[in-house]
């Protein structure tokens, strides 16, 4: 038979008022810390003016074939070009092996809207704004350092390391595009 010293003490102490005060104090302290830290975290969220620029809707119906416009999105200039059939064919005819940053014309436009080329208008070398319809490839030319882009905005010559950036965009209808 087991003696009292051999058996484990199965008596659990009752919760006391002191235990309740410890838990309540810890909970109030945690809520206080969270309340003090929240403004510091919340201030890192973008303000309303930034959120308003997150997307821009643009009607492309007023852009004549063979011309382009520059709009502002998130503080950046964006080229919206209505390409001609000749410009599209010229861009598609370039072998990818000739490109510094190989990317086909189809990868830079939306299917069904190949005539529209939308790109951020900053040279990928140092951020200058290239001049449209100029340069050795009849696309864009950055006069600051001599980068030449073709009719699809792909780097062909000069110090720029990559093609002009194509932002996220979608066509809401045949004439309305949403950038962002």
C-alpha positions, -999 to +999 in steps of 0.1 A: +000+000+000+013+034-008+020+059+019+010+094+019+046+106+011+047+083-021+016+098-037+017+131-056+000+160-042-032+163-063-044+193-045-045+224-068-045+257-052-076+279-056-072+310-076-067+339-053-076+376-056-039+382-061-038+360-092-068+379-107-050+412-100-019+400-118-038+389-149-059+421-150-028+443-146-011+424-175-042+427-197-045+465-190-008+469-196-010+451-230-039+472-241-020+503-230+011+493-250-010+485-281-027+519-278+006+537-276+022+517-304-007+519-329-002+556-339+034+548-347+024+519-369-005+537-385+016+567-395+034+544-420+002+538-440-002+560-471-023+591-467-055+598-488-036+619-514-014+589-522-043+564-523-061+587-547-032+585-571-030+547-569-051+543-600-059+565-629-086+560-655-079+575-689-100+577-721-077+568-751-103+576-777-089+612-783-054+600-792-050+599-829-032+569-845+006+576-846+006+600-817+010+598-780+002+617-748+019+619-714-002+615-683+007+616-646+003+585-625+017+582-589+038+613-597+054+597-627+050+606-663+034+578-684+035+575-722+002+564-738+009+557-775-015+548-803+008+529-825+004+525-863+003+491-880+037+499-894+051+505-859+036+473-846+051+453-875+085+469-871+085+461-834+075+424-840+101+420-867+130+426-844+148+393-834+150+390-796+187+382-800+193+418-811+178+432-778+198+441-747+167+433-726+149+406-746+112+411-745+088+405-773+063+431-784+034+409-774+048+408-738+046+446-736+010+451-748-024+437-739-039+411-762-066+426-784-052+461-778-018+458-795-021+493-809-018+508-774+016+510-758+016+522-722+049+528-704+064+548-676+082+576-692+115+574-673+147+563-689+159+532-671+195+546-670+191+576-647+154+585-648+153+612-675+122+616-696+129+604-732+117+623-763+091+605-783+092+597-820+129+601-823+162+583-820+177+557-843+147+533-841+119+559-844+107+552-808+121+572-779+155+589-774+169+600-741+191+630-749+207+631-715+229+600-720+220+587-755+197+558-749+176+547-779+144+528-775+124+512-804+086+515-812+079+490-784+099+509-758+127+483-757+163+495-752+183+491-784+213+513-780+229+533-752+237+530-715+201+521-703+201+486-689+165+477-694+134+485-714+110+513-705+088+499-677+052+488-685+030+495-655+001+473-645-029+484-665-062+470-678-087+480-704-121+486-688-137+491-723-123+496-758-115+532-750-111+534-712-079+521-696-071+519-659-034+523-649-025+509-615 
